[in-house]
Amino acid sequence: MRIEKCYFCSSPCYPGHGIMFVRNDSKTFRFCRSKCHRNFNRKRNPRKVAWTKAYRKTRGKELAVDSTFEFEKRRNRPVKYDRNLMGKTIMAMQRVQDIKERREERFHANRMKDAKPEKVSQARVEIEKHAELLAPAGVKR
């Protein structure tokens, strides 16, 4: 069982789900849902559609370059089943996933570090603008 990636939004396509489009030159495109298929048919660029992974990566909201992405590449070479190898592979996959999650958390924290003072200043301006709403109801000025 292979979990494919949606061509448009990069979310997982599980077996039996979604739509597969095969072009005349026999290139296949997998779509997780009809929303992605419709956007592909309308010739929309995934890098300009706000809810796609490509958009988030081009705008710097997600990690774009990382060594853990190398492990996600598709490999088509068949390997004879070996129980020990499978166990080691699964352990390695879990380890890579942990490393990837920690790096993503660090990336997000670094991104939000600069946004915190801006958010605080905006909140202060909002409070000063609507100070009468915060005053108790019984007190009259």
PyMOL commands that set and color helices and strands:
alter all, ss='L'
color gray80, all
select helices_A, chain A and resi 34-41+46-48+53-58+67-72+83-113+115-129+131-134
alter helices_A, ss='H'
color red, helices_A
select strands_A, chain A and resi 4-5+12-13+19-22+28-31
alter strands_A, ss='S'
color yellow, strands_A
deselect
rebuild
show_as cartoon
